[in-house]
Amino acid sequence: MSPRDNIAHSTRRRPSLSFRPRPRTAVHPAFAPKDTNVELWREPSLVEGCHEQHAPVVEDMDNFPTAVPRRRGAKSFSSLRHPMDGLVALGRRLSVSLRGKSSKQNLRVPGEEEDDDECRHYHLSGQSNHRRHIATGSWDARSRHTWSKGHSINRRPSLNSVSALQSFYAPTASVPAPIPGRGQEPPILPNDIYAGAAARAAAAAQNERSEMARMEMARNEMVRGERDMPKTPELRLPTDSESGIGIDLRDRSEISDVDLAIVRMDPVGHLPAEIVAYIMSHLDPTSLMNSELVSRSWHQQASSPHVWKHVFRGAYPRHPVRSTTSKKKHSSGLGKSVPNQNWKKMFFVRRALEHRWKQGKAAAIYLHGHKDSVYCAQFDEDKIITGSRDRTIRIWDAHYPWPCLKIIGPPPGDLPGIGPVNSPGQQATGKSPFLTICPPSTPLEGIVTPMEQPADYHSASILCLQFDEEIMVTGSSDYTCIVWDIKNDYQPIRRLVGHRAGVLDVCFDDRYIVSCSKDSTICVWDRKTGALLKQLLGHRGPVNAVQLRGDLIVSASGDGVAKLWNVTSGHCVKEFLSKDRGLACVEFSDDGRTILTGGNDRIIYQFDANTGEMVNELRGHIGLIRSLHLDSMNKRIVSGSYDMSVKVFDTDHGALSIDLPGWTTSWMLSVQSDYRRIVATSQDSRAVIMDFGYGLDGIDLLGE
């Protein structure tokens, strides 16, 4: 049976207090402490019970019913039998909700502690059912002890006074600091804090409890170790959004690592591998390499070939092939998309190669075989083709040991000695090769192509050439051009006849073959049939160079003028003038927007093809600029000059970045470049490969 049942069946009913007026004869003994003027009353039976048992003298009335389980409903003041009793009960309930304590405790008067000690045994032994439940903050039954210790209800101060009400409902003892609530109890606020300060202080106290709970959770999490083990249930803390409890307003620098530990999560361990790879593919190379150092799982994800492929393509993108781009094959150094490709190593090799370009660090490889000046050259990833004054065309292997694979032309005679290959005195003013290699000459047996008729090859110097994957076109001092079939072992296809002087330059795309000559004319041929379609007239001197982009042709002449032609109409649409003397070379960008010219005035002119305006002047050479190459993909302009130097300029600003003087012993007649090397030809009968990737581990991965 519960304590309440014991009370309900007790033969001795708890005396109830009457608030009705009493006759003067019913005077009760009162106890007045020395340190207070407030009159107190005690129930005689309870007061005397501490010493001796006497019969009660207080009027026994049942105005308050026996305690039952609390199921309080909403009541109006008009329905109360005793309105004043209802106000007192309401005040007590408000005190409990605001202070977390019973109003009977709060109404104690200082000075009663000694009396409380005298009767303490009454509560411990006789009324165990009057104990307070700490977790719920409620009382099981009304404590008789507190009734005997409280203010006298009949002699309380007037309720008409505001100060009296405040002293009645507020605790007499001051609260110096906010006390956080326990369990479902609300916090206790200090009496002397105004304008919301109490709420803020209570919120701070509650936040302190929240931090302690979070720290405990963090310690439990570290003890568990593995994430798949059962997790400790979260502590549900009371929150108050209005006062700020549960809202962390601290700066991040003030939060400890323990606080942050409960919200940290390893994305590599929780996210799918595809999402992690997609995220990491957007990192820059430095951040990706730092990610590899985090942990073993991060290293595995950050080293993924899929991730490094995206990083490599982001740093060195493939440029779309434009319709105006010639069919001239360029090596871009972007590698092959093959299974199990080592994209990470490719990136580091390419970065090391770029660093060598900035330093001007290259090896010099000399191709010795021609007997006279080498006027022209072109190369790709596999081969190098050169044309010489000795009337022969040589095809060289572009890789070690760089042997000569084929000779096209009349049977060569005895080769001259190698002799000196460079000018050490001039090299002192610029960058010299860190290594010089002179491969041995290839024996003629097996590399000479027998010609049935002299008409099958040129009878004079080879002045120019160009090739793609299908054909090669060469121009000669014999006034003609020959089209060769590359796929059929360089067999001649046809000869183009139409010029009245030596052919100085050729170019072509998938529709046209364009040639220029000392006779000041430009001829446009049909690539498939070899028919002469147009002859462009307008220059007043030899046309030394020509370039083709789509329906536009740009030409440079010894008369000092570069002209832009429309192939369809055959008309000149723009002219680009040099400041002095004639032009020897010209370059047309792949996008058809930039034109470069060079010549006798030792200046490289940069023009806007759309407006015809001069954009920039690139200076540095001290001799005639004989050859130009524009590498738009790698943003480099390479030039060769009669001052026996090769220079590299930046396309964005026009600044001289690399100076390579004295790498040959005579004039530079032709230059070509790609991502890795520069191939230059000289009047000293040699071609030189300036290889910036020589000796780099994995350099072959960049080949296409």
Order of alpha helices (4+ residues) and beta strands (2+ residues): alpha-beta-beta-alpha-alpha-alpha-alpha-beta-beta-alpha-alpha-alpha-alpha-alpha-alpha-alpha-alpha-alpha-alpha-beta-beta-beta-beta-beta-alpha-beta-beta-beta-beta-beta-beta-beta-beta-beta-beta-beta-beta-beta-beta-beta-beta-beta-beta-beta-beta-beta-beta-beta-beta
